[in-house]
Amino acid sequence: MNTEPPPFELAIPVEPADIDELGHVNNVAYLRWVQDVAVAHWRAVAAVEDQSNLRWVVVRHEIDYKHPAYLGDGIVARTWVGTASRIRFERHTELLRAGDRRLLATARTLWCPIDAVTGRPASVGPDVRARFSVAEEF
């Protein structure tokens, strides 16, 4: 029986500001979309109390660009959380062209939960792990 949370998806339009001098989406836009889908996933799934008490900071980004996107393309950003430790959550993201679901980029990001009051790294409760991560490592 599969108990992993399903990937979260967010539709993103390609805007004129996303296009670089080569005529396709700039690499920075892809990275912004990786962050945007992570934030949208957190806001859609996390309990209100957790959203009030926790903030997230990126510790590391890894991104592989596969194919370009262009003005007028729609993007589907898919994300899910992989393994989690006490203060590190691994998040995976796929960026697909909406029209043909062609994989445009993949990313792996490490996030650290931060206490909203103290600004220091914070451990998360079992509910957050159950909602987001597929495995736990220590």
N, C-alpha and C positions, 0 to 999 in steps of 0.2 A: 504494500500500500504506500503510495507517494504522499508524504506529509509536508513536502516543501511548499512554501508559499509560491504562488504563481508569479511570473514576471509582471511587473507593473509597466504599463505603456502610457506614453504621452505623445500626442500629435503636436508637431512643431512645423510652422511654415518657414520656408527660406525667404528671408527679407533682403531688400537691396543692400542694407548695411552689412550683411553676411558675406557679400561677394568681394573677392580680392582682385588685384590687378591682372590676374591670369584668367578671370572670368568664371571662377568657380568658388565654392564656399571656402573661406579662409579657415585654416586649422584652428584658430582661436575660437571660432564659432562652434566647432565640434566639441571643444573642451567646455565651452559655456553650456552647451546642451547636456553634456554629461552631468554637470552640476545641477542644471535646471530640473532634470528628470529625478535626480536623487532627492532634491528638496520637495518636489511635488509628491514623490512616493512617501516621504516622511509625513508630510501634511495630510495625505489621504488615509494613511493607515495607523499612525501613532495615536495613542490616547491623548486627549486634550491636556491632561496633567503632565505627561511626558514632554509634550511640545512646549509647555510653559517652563519646565525645569531643565531641559537639555538644549544645547546648541551643538553643532557638529563642525569640525574643522578638518580640512584635507591634510593628510600627512604625506601622501604620495599619489601621483597620477602616472599611469602607463597607458598610452593610446597608440593603436595601430590604425593607420589610414589605408583603406582598401580601394575605394573608388570615389570619384568626385561627385559632389552634388551641385546643382545649378539653381539659379533664380527660377522660381515657379515650382520647384520640387516641393513636395511635402515630405517630412521626415517623421518616422516612427522611432521614438526612443524607448527602448526596453531595458529595464533594470531589475536586478535582484541582488540580495545580499548573500554572500557565500559564508565563509568561516568567520567566526567572531571570537576574539579573546576578551579579556576583562575590559580593555580600553582600545581595542582596534577592531573595526568592522571592515571586511573586504566586500566591496560592491563591484558588480560586473554590469557593464552597459553595452548594448548593441545599438548602433544607429543605422536604420534601414531607410531606403527610399520607399515612400508609401505606395507609389504606383505599381512597383514590381517586387517589393520586399527584398531588393538587392542589399546585401550587407555593405555598408559604406565605411564603417569604422567600429572597432571594438575597444573597450577601455576597462581597465582594472584600477580601482581607486581604493586607497586605505583611508578610512575616516576615524576620527577620535571623538567620542562624546565629551562635551564640556559642560560643567555645571553652570547654569545661567547666572547664578549669583556670584560665585567665587571666580569663575573663569578658569578653573583648574580641571584637568581630566577627571571624568566621573565614571564610575562603574554603572552599568545599566541593570535593571531588574530582569527577572526571568520572562516577564511579559513582553518586553521589548525584544529579547532574543527570540522568543517563540513567534512573534509577528514577522520578524525580518530575516533571521539567519537560519541557515540550513544545518550548521554544525558548530560545535564549540571546540576551541583549542585553547590550551593554556601553556 
